[in-house]
Structure formats: structure tokens, C-alpha cells
């Protein structure tokens, strides 16, 4: 797990989740020294935070789009009932 790591803020959702899975697998095993475990854990926490932000932002976009869709449907109903 000592390879060059991409900065968390430049990772895609898929990259972050994939690395989180690798970290979880590495921490499950008994092959890492304490220092490596701590480093992996810290990286995992940073990745988890980044993934949570990405999911929150995606949910907010979905909420906005759904709100626009509902508003458009409501407007159409109002427009047809006014004529």
C-alpha cells in the first residue's frame, strides 16, 4: 500500500470507493505494520469524508432536479386549467 496516491480531492467517486475497499481488505489482514495500518486508516477516513461529500452533493442535485420536474408538472396543470 506504499504506491503513489492520488490526492483525495481529485478522485472520482468510483476511484475513492475502490481505494476504500482496498484499504478495508488490507486492514482486515495481518500483514501491515502498525504504522502502515495507521496510515491506511487515516487515508480511509479522508476517503470516506470525500465520498460522503460527493454523495451529499449528488443528492442535492437530485433534489433540485426533482423540484424542477415537480414545479414544471404543477405549472402545466395550472396552465391547462386556466384556459
Buried (B, 14 or more C-beta within 10 A) or exposed (E): BEEEEEEBEEBEEEBBBEBBEBBEEBBEEEEBEEEBBEBBBEBBEBBBEBBEEBEEEEEEEEEEEEEEEEEEEEEEEEEEEEE
